[in-house]
């Protein structure tokens, strides 16, 4: 009987260790992406005080970091993972806010639960990607143009 208990405890310890390892591996890639984006943003655009970081993985892959530049202006910096695209920065006040993007969503859809909202870019258009669940508990994506605040596209009931 003691061998059974010992065996079960060992299996639980091994499973917990594997869980911690998997969790730390996932966080380390996010931390590395953030550190890389921060360094690129500092070198390319003079970002001084980073605040938010988004990893956009749509049709194109972008990292977006926001914060204050040397002049104290709040900016968003889009960093492409595709080497054919170029880094660009925009003052946050030149586009719509996250809350305004959520209002565009609420005017056109009835989100039940907002999962996340993040900045991204596709075909040279900076955008807000809103991931949410609808009343049917289905996953949905809604895209709003950062500059104009207009709906770009959506994927519903996934």
C-alpha positions as CSV (number, residue, x, y, z in Angstrom):
1,X,0.0,0.0,0.0
2,X,2.9,2.4,0.8
3,X,4.4,1.8,-2.6
4,X,1.1,2.8,-4.3
5,X,0.9,6.0,-2.3
6,X,4.6,6.7,-3.0
7,X,4.1,6.1,-6.7
8,X,1.1,8.4,-6.9
9,X,2.9,11.1,-5.0
10,X,5.9,10.8,-7.4
11,X,3.6,11.0,-10.4
12,X,1.9,14.2,-9.0
13,X,5.3,15.8,-8.4
14,X,6.5,15.0,-11.9
15,X,3.3,16.3,-13.4
16,X,3.5,19.5,-11.4
17,X,7.2,20.0,-12.4
18,X,6.2,19.5,-16.1
19,X,3.4,22.1,-15.7
20,X,5.8,24.6,-14.1
21,X,8.4,24.0,-16.9
22,X,5.7,24.5,-19.6
23,X,4.5,27.7,-18.0
24,X,7.9,29.2,-17.7
25,X,8.8,28.3,-21.3
26,X,5.8,30.2,-22.5
27,X,6.5,33.2,-20.4
28,X,10.1,33.3,-21.5
29,X,9.2,33.6,-25.2
30,X,6.8,36.5,-24.3
31,X,9.5,38.2,-22.2
32,X,12.0,37.8,-25.0
33,X,9.7,39.3,-27.6
34,X,8.9,42.2,-25.2
35,X,12.6,42.8,-24.6
36,X,13.5,42.7,-28.3
37,X,10.6,45.1,-29.2
38,X,11.7,47.5,-26.4
39,X,15.3,47.5,-27.7
40,X,14.2,48.0,-31.3
41,X,11.8,50.7,-30.4
42,X,14.4,52.5,-28.4
43,X,17.0,52.3,-31.2
44,X,14.7,53.1,-34.1
45,X,12.3,55.6,-32.6
46,X,13.7,56.8,-29.3
47,X,11.0,55.2,-27.1
48,X,11.9,56.1,-23.5
49,X,9.2,54.7,-21.2
50,X,7.4,51.7,-22.6
51,X,3.9,51.0,-21.2
52,X,2.0,48.3,-23.2
53,X,3.1,45.5,-25.4
54,X,1.0,43.5,-27.9
55,X,1.9,40.5,-30.0
56,X,-0.3,40.5,-33.2
57,X,-0.4,37.2,-35.1
58,X,-2.9,37.6,-37.9
59,X,-2.2,37.3,-41.6
60,X,0.9,39.3,-40.7
61,X,3.0,39.2,-37.6
62,X,3.7,42.4,-35.7
63,X,4.9,43.3,-32.2
64,X,3.5,46.6,-31.0
65,X,4.8,48.6,-28.1
66,X,3.4,51.8,-26.7
67,X,5.0,54.4,-24.4
68,X,6.5,57.9,-24.2
69,X,9.1,59.0,-26.7
70,X,11.9,61.5,-26.1
71,X,9.5,64.4,-26.4
72,X,7.1,62.9,-23.9
73,X,4.5,62.1,-26.5
74,X,2.6,58.8,-26.1
75,X,3.3,56.7,-29.2
76,X,2.6,53.3,-30.6
77,X,5.4,51.6,-32.5
78,X,4.6,48.7,-34.9
79,X,7.6,46.3,-35.4
80,X,7.2,43.8,-38.2
81,X,8.5,40.2,-37.8
82,X,8.5,40.1,-41.6
83,X,11.7,41.8,-42.8
84,X,10.0,43.1,-45.9
85,X,7.9,45.5,-43.9
86,X,9.1,48.6,-42.1
87,X,8.9,49.8,-38.5
88,X,6.5,52.8,-38.1
89,X,5.4,54.9,-35.2
90,X,2.2,57.0,-34.7
91,X,1.2,59.2,-31.8
92,X,-1.6,57.5,-29.9
93,X,-3.7,60.6,-30.1
94,X,-3.7,60.4,-33.9
95,X,-5.9,57.3,-33.7
96,X,-8.7,55.9,-31.8
97,X,-8.3,54.5,-28.2
98,X,-9.0,51.0,-27.1
99,X,-12.3,52.2,-25.5
100,X,-13.4,53.8,-28.8
101,X,-12.6,50.6,-30.7
102,X,-14.7,48.7,-28.2
103,X,-17.6,51.2,-28.7
104,X,-17.4,50.5,-32.5
105,X,-17.7,46.8,-31.7
106,X,-20.7,47.3,-29.4
107,X,-22.5,49.4,-32.0
108,X,-22.3,46.5,-34.5
109,X,-22.3,43.4,-32.4
110,X,-23.4,42.2,-29.0
111,X,-20.3,40.9,-27.3
112,X,-20.9,38.8,-24.2
113,X,-17.4,38.6,-23.0
114,X,-14.3,40.6,-24.2
115,X,-11.3,38.4,-24.1
116,X,-8.7,40.9,-25.2
117,X,-8.0,44.0,-27.3
118,X,-4.7,44.6,-29.0
119,X,-3.0,46.7,-31.7
120,X,-1.8,45.1,-34.9
121,X,-1.3,45.8,-38.6
122,X,-2.4,44.2,-41.9
123,X,-1.6,45.5,-45.4
124,X,0.0,48.6,-43.9
125,X,-3.2,49.5,-41.9
126,X,-2.7,49.9,-38.2
127,X,-5.7,48.3,-36.4
128,X,-7.3,47.2,-33.2
129,X,-8.1,43.5,-32.9
130,X,-10.8,42.7,-30.5
131,X,-11.3,39.1,-29.5
132,X,-14.6,38.3,-27.7
133,X,-17.3,35.6,-27.1
134,X,-20.8,36.2,-28.3
135,X,-24.0,35.2,-26.5
136,X,-23.7,31.7,-28.1
137,X,-20.3,31.3,-26.4
138,X,-18.6,31.3,-29.8
139,X,-15.2,33.0,-30.4
140,X,-15.2,36.1,-32.6
141,X,-12.7,38.5,-33.9
142,X,-13.5,42.1,-34.8
143,X,-11.0,44.5,-36.5
144,X,-11.2,48.3,-36.3
145,X,-9.0,50.8,-38.3
146,X,-6.7,52.6,-35.7
147,X,-6.7,55.8,-37.8
148,X,-10.4,56.2,-38.9
149,X,-12.2,54.0,-36.3
150,X,-14.0,52.2,-39.1
151,X,-14.8,48.5,-39.1
152,X,-12.4,46.5,-41.3
153,X,-13.4,42.9,-41.0
154,X,-14.7,40.3,-38.6
155,X,-14.7,36.6,-38.0
156,X,-17.8,35.3,-36.2
157,X,-18.9,32.1,-34.5
158,X,-15.6,30.2,-34.5
